[in-house]
């Protein structure tokens, strides 16, 4: 999250895009358990913008999406 999402102008504590701050574990976990995280990074239609934004930006790598999805499926453990 630190290298792809919790960046200045994206989802850090100072500029939480869409109201989502992903700079800490608990913030990420809270978003993960709602399924918003996975649907946005896989560019699913879930009512939220596809990430990374702007629309048309390439998705995260399949391997990174797989790692994040696995983490979410397993309850987003610390």
Secondary structure as UniProt FT lines:
FT   TURN            2..5
FT   TURN            8..10
FT   HELIX           17..19
FT   HELIX           25..32
FT   TURN            33..35
FT   HELIX           36..41
FT   TURN            42..43
FT   TURN            55..56
FT   HELIX           62..73
FT   TURN            74..75
//
